[in-house]
Amino acid sequence: MNAEKCFDVTLETGDNWIGINVDNEGTNPPASATIIINDGVTEQTFVIDGEVDAPGGYIIKL
């Protein structure tokens, strides 16, 4: 398990893609990342699963 990382990102109006590219799935595939989006008022958590050569992601619409 990797250490937690935090990124400040500004989303644009319209479609915003957020996802992961996987180089190694480890011993218990698929690889996954927990994403927390906080706009200062509301917080939403979701999990993205990815496999080697098959990135996982979501489109966030604003």
C-alpha positions in Angstrom: 0.0 0.0 0.0 1.3 3.4 -0.9 1.2 6.5 1.2 -1.7 8.9 1.0 -1.2 11.7 -1.5 -3.2 14.9 -1.8 -3.7 17.1 -4.9 -5.4 20.4 -5.2 -7.1 20.5 -8.6 -9.4 23.0 -10.2 -12.1 21.4 -12.3 -13.4 23.1 -15.4 -17.1 23.6 -16.4 -18.1 20.5 -18.4 -16.5 17.1 -18.4 -13.5 16.4 -16.2 -11.8 13.0 -16.4 -10.1 11.6 -13.3 -8.5 8.2 -13.3 -5.5 6.0 -12.8 -3.0 4.2 -15.0 -1.7 1.0 -13.6 1.9 -0.3 -14.1 1.5 -3.2 -11.6 -1.6 -4.7 -10.1 0.3 -6.2 -7.1 -0.7 -9.5 -5.5 -4.4 -8.8 -5.2 -5.7 -7.3 -8.5 -7.2 -5.0 -9.6 -5.2 -2.0 -8.4 -7.4 0.6 -6.8 -7.3 4.2 -5.6 -9.7 5.9 -3.2 -10.6 9.4 -4.4 -12.1 12.0 -2.1 -13.5 15.2 -3.7 -14.2 18.1 -1.4 -15.5 21.4 -2.7 -15.4 23.1 0.8 -19.1 22.3 1.4 -19.6 18.7 0.3 -17.3 15.7 0.3 -17.7 12.7 -2.0 -15.6 9.5 -1.9 -15.3 6.8 -4.6 -13.0 4.1 -5.6 -11.3 3.7 -9.0 -10.1 0.2 -10.1 -7.6 -0.2 -12.8 -5.7 -3.0 -14.6 -2.5 -3.0 -16.6 -3.3 -1.6 -20.0 -6.8 -0.8 -18.9 -7.0 2.5 -16.9 -9.9 3.1 -14.7 -11.6 6.4 -14.2 -14.7 8.6 -13.9 -16.0 11.6 -15.7 -17.0 14.4 -13.4 -19.5 16.8 -14.9 -19.8 20.4 -13.7 
